[in-house]
Amino acid sequence: MEKQEVQKKRLKPDWLKIKLPSGKEFVGVKENIDNHQLHTICQSGKCPNQTECWGAGTATLMILGNICTRSCQFCNVDTGKPEAADPYEPARVARSVQLMGLKHCVITSVDRDDLKDGGSIIWAKTVELIRKKNPGITLETLIPDFRGEWENLQRIIDVKPEIVSHNLETVERLSRKVRVQAKYERSLEVLKRLKDGGIERTKSGIMLGLGESEEEILKTMDDLRSVNVDVLTMGQYLQPTRKHLAVSEYVTPEKFDKLGEIARSKGFIHVESGPMVRSSYHAEKHMR
């Protein structure tokens, strides 16, 4: 009887059903990504919002390849030895953004701990060329921690994206288990240095359903506000494959709503909180 109850608890609830891809905009975005040999976190991370975002003509582009040097236990991106960084990638990405006619663009990357600069030179060049080819565009960059090598982080600060995001992903107690090579305190330091360096809007995100308590979630909110993070996203963790961490709980939409209200009361200027929310979900609204 107990086994049946556990199995029943792990079945995905109705509110996590995903629509199948369709529509002209979806096809157009897919063709653009394929034709320009681009990587997206939408595909590599198996994002449940791919249909909605691509259908609206938006995508989160992923630079520096699609093989990560880290082995986070929640992430579907492949881990291994990446290929050499492509010096022509920034120009290719900038051209693709131009063809897509984007007014707001989100860029992320894999972790490149194999590179001395952590990929930060390609990062900065990508931001510069996107702006050059797309006057008036606003940018969000979802960055890694660069292993705490602050001269690499400074390259991001120097090109001043309108929003810079770095995700804590989970509460402090679970951080080592979820993000094997990352550190909770180091991520907070990244966010602090971004704000201290003059980045106007900083952002972070966490996943729920990994075994965290509500008290731990509220402490995480407080930790993020202590370094003046402006935007918070909270979404349901979904297990990409059986090799990844199992889902501990499917958090109800009502609880997400409650946590969202608490986050707003703590001073975040924009909060996205819901089962299907991911870091880049409704990203254009985070500029407002």
N, C-alpha and C positions, 0 to 999 in steps of 0.2 A: 504493500500500500504506500509506504514511504517513498519507494522508487518512482511509482506512478506520479505522486505529487510533485517530486523534483522535476521529472520529465515535463509535466504539464506546465510548471512554472517557467521553463526554459523556452517554450514555444513562443514564437514572435506574436505579439498582440496585433490586433487589427490596425492600430494607429501607426504601425511601422511598415505597412504595405507600400511598395514602390510602383509607380506608373511605368509602363513600357515606353521606350523612346518613340517619338513621332514628330511630324511637322517640318515645315520648310526651314525654319531657323535652326532646328536641331541638326538637320542634314548639312546645312551651310557651314555651321561651326565645325562639325566632324570633318568635312572635306577640307576646310582650311587647315585644321590641325594635321591631317594626314598628308596633305600636299606639301606642307612646309616642314615635315618631319619634326613636329613639336611634341613635347611631352606635357601631359596635364596631370595634376593630382586627382582630377575628377576620375580619370581612368585608372591610374596606378594605385590610388587609394580606395577604389571601388566606392566612390561617394554616392550615397542614396539620392542626392539632389541633382545628379548629372542631367536627368531628363528635364527638370524644371529650369535649371540654369542655361543649358545649351539651347533649350526651347525659347529662352528669352534673349539668346544671342550673346551670352557671356560664358567665360571659362576661366579657370585659374591655371595659368601656364607654369610649368615646372622647368627650371633651368638646371644646367650642370649634369645633364644625363638623367637616367631613370634607375640607376643602381646606387644604393645608399651604403655608406661605410658603417652605419650603425644597425643594430638589430632590436629596435623597439618592439615590445611584445604585443602591441596593439595595431601595428602598421602593416599594410599589405604591400608597400613598396619593396622591391627585391633588395636583398642585402648581398654584398660581395665586393669584388674589386672593380671599381668603375673604369671606364675608358678615360683617356686623356681629355681634359677640358677643351672644348671647341672654341677657338678665338673668334670664329665667325657667327657663333650663336647669338650674341647680342643684336647684330644687324638683322638676322633672320627673324628673331622674335619681334623686333621693332617694326619690321615690314608686315608681319602677320597681324600685329595689333592695328596697324594702319588699314589693312584690307578689311578687318572686322569692323572698323569704324567705331571702336570703343571710346567712350568718354571717361570711363573709370576702369582701370586694369589692375588685376591682382597677380602678383608673381610670387612663386615659392621656389624652393629647391630641396634637393636631397642634401644630407650632410656629406661634406667632402673633407673628412679628417685626413685623407691621404695627401691633400695639397697644403703647402706651407701657408698660403694665404686663406685657406678654408673656402676658396671659391669667391672671396670678397671682391677681387679685381673684376671678374666676369659679372658679378652682381652690380657693381657700380657702373660698369660700361653699359650694361643692359638698361639700367634706369636712365642714363644719359641719352642713349640712342632712341629709346622709346619717346622721350620728351622731344628730342630733335625732330623726329618724324611725325609726331602727333602733338602739335602745339595745343595747349589748353587742357591736355589730359591730366587726370589725377591718378596717383599710384598708391597702391598698398603693397608692401613687401612683407611676406611671412618668412622670417629668417631663422636660421639655426643659431646655436649659441657660440659658434666659432671657437669652441673649447676654452672660452674665457680668454682668448688672445685678443686683447682690446684694440690693438692697432687694426685688426681686421674688421671689428665692429665699427671702428671710426670711419672706415670707407663708406659704410651705409649712412652714418650720420652726416657725412660730408655732402652726399648727393640729396639729402633731405626729402625722402618720399613723404607724401602727405600723411600716410598712416604707416607705422611700422608695427608689425605684429610678431610676437614670439609666444608660443603656447606652453603653459605649465603642464597641460594635458591631464593632470590628476592631482590629488591631494598629497601633502608631504609624505605621509606614512607609506603610500603606495608608489611613490615616485621611482625608487630604485628598481622595483619589480616591473613597472610599466615601461620606463625609459632607461634601459640598462646602463648606457654610457653617459647619461645626462645627470645633472644635479639640480635639485629644487632651488637651493640658494643661489646657484650660478645663474639660473634662469631669471630669478628676481633681480639679480645684479645687472643682467643684460637690459631688462626693462627699466631699471633705475638709470643706467648710463644713457639710454636712449633719450629719456625725458630730460635728464641733466644736460645732455648734449644739444638740446634745442628742438628735438622732434615734437611737433605740436600735438600729435594724437598717437597714443600707444594703445595696444590691444593685446589681449590674451584669451585663450580658450581652455576649457576643461571638459572632459568626458565624464558622464555619470554611468553608474551601473557596474563599477569595477570592485565594489565592496566598501566604498567610502561611507562614512556616516554624515548626517546632516550637519552636525557640529563641525566636522572636518571641512565640509564645503564652505561653511560660513567663515571659518578661519582662513581658508584659501582666498576668499573674497577680500578679507581684511588685509592679508599679505599683499595682494595686488594693489589695493587702494593705498597701502603704505608707501608704494613706489609710484603713486599717481597714475596708474593705468586708467585709461578713459573708457575703453570699450571691452565688454566681456561677452563671450559666447559660451553657452552650455548646451551640450547635446548628448544623446544616448550612445554609449559605446556599443558597437556591433562587431562580433567576432568575424574577421575576414576568412579564416580557414581554421581547421581543427588544431593546427600547430600554434595558433595564437591563444592569448588569454581567453578563458571562458567568460561569458556574461554572468555576472553575479545577480543582477536584478534588472528588470525592465521598468524604468521609472515612468510613472504616469504623466500624461500631459498636465494634469492638475498640479502635480508637485513641481513640474518645471515652471508653471505659471507662478506658483508661490515663491520659488527661489528667484525668479526673475524680478518679482516685486521687491524682495529683500535686497537684491543687488542694486536696484535703482535707489532704494532708500539709503544705501551706503555711499552713494555719490557717483556711481558709474554714469556717464552721460548717454551711453547707448548700451542696451542689453538685448541679446538674442538668446532666448531660452526655450527649448522645445526638443522633443525626441529626435527630429530629423535635422536639427541645426548642426552645421559644421562651421569651421573657422571662417570660411569665405561666404557663407550663406547671407544673401542680401547685402553683400559687401558695399555696394554703392550707397546704401543708407547710412553707413557708418561715417561717411564724410559730413553728414548734415549736422 
